Each structure stands twice: as C-alpha cells, then as structure tokens.
Amino acid sequence: MTASASLPATHQTVPGPRSRVQLDPDQRAREVALHRLRTVLTTLGVRTRLTRPRSRIWRLRVHKNGWHETVMCGGSDGTFAFVTAHGRLLGPTSDVQSIARLLIWMLDHQQR
C-alpha cells in the first residue's frame, strides 16, 4: 500500500476559503483620485456616481441637465490622469479643481 492511499480522508487537499484580492498600489491611487474628483464635483452641486464594474476599472459618472459624462483615471508608476470614456485627456490628477470646472463646462455646453 502506498503512502498516499493510507492518508485518512481528513488530509485530502481541500481549497481554503477565497481571500479578498489585494489591490495593487496603482489601482488604489486611481480610486483615491476619482474619490477626490467626486468630492470636488459634489461640493460644486453636480450629481455623481462612482462605480466599479466587474472589469475592476473605477468609473465616475457625472450628470447635469440631462447630460452625462464618464470619467476614468489612467496611468501607472505614480503618473495618473483623468480620461473620459470617449478618449479625451482631461488633465493630471493633481489638478482636480480645473478638471472639475472643465467637466462642468462640458456638461453645460453638451460638449464631448
């Protein structure tokens, strides 16, 4: 009889509980940047919704006057920028106030 056949049933290989996936630092930095932009837009009176679909890409939906825009954060290695879903580069994450004003202008004039 072999050693593996003599093992009791309690020593079978059973996978453990699923652990939560740890976010990489770049993904966490993108999330924090979108939260900062959301805070500024909310204080300016714009409706926002921050979501993370199954693709794990955080998206900020900005609504005003029946028009909306989707903003994401892109980049890596400490250099991040806000980008719309249509591919327009809005600016660096360090300049949140001007990005918020630009988004409000885009929504007011219905420009993409």
HUKA-V33338 format. One record per run of one state. SS is the DSSP state (a for helix, b for strand, c for the rest). FROM is the first residue (numbers start at 0). TO is the last residue. Records with the same first field share a line. If there is no record, write none. Layout:
# HUKA-V33338
SS: FROM-TO  FROM-TO
This chain:
# HUKA-V33338
c: 0-7  11-23  43-45  52-56  64-65  76-77  84-87  92-94  109-111
a: 8-10  24-42  95-108
b: 46-51  57-63  66-75  78-83  88-91
